[in-house]
């Protein structure tokens, strides 16, 4: 994984896996077809928060729609060449970010997406 943490709060502060900055705090993002919990980073990344860690498919579709400004045709026709994806796991019992583990029933997930820069 490529994300980093500040020295004083290592593993306790959410940072963007693409640039290392702290994104905005999770809040309700209104969408054309409902809402999602997530936020944005200054580098252009968006993230969606999945509290249970078991609805990553829904979280991915929400994040993709938000990344493409709710242009669902563009979002659904996007390929892995169009965006970068990283998932960060938060262990609610330990109160810190941990290496991704699919077996943790008490882990929340933060799914980050960012558009790839197109070569000029």
Buried (B, 14 or more C-beta within 10 A) or exposed (E): EEBEBEEEEEEEEBBBBBBBEBBEEBEEBEEEEEEBBBBBBEEBBBBBBBBEBEEBEEBBBBBBBBBBEEEEEBBEEBEEEBBBBBBBBBBEEEEBBEEBEEEBEEBBBBBBBBBEEEEE
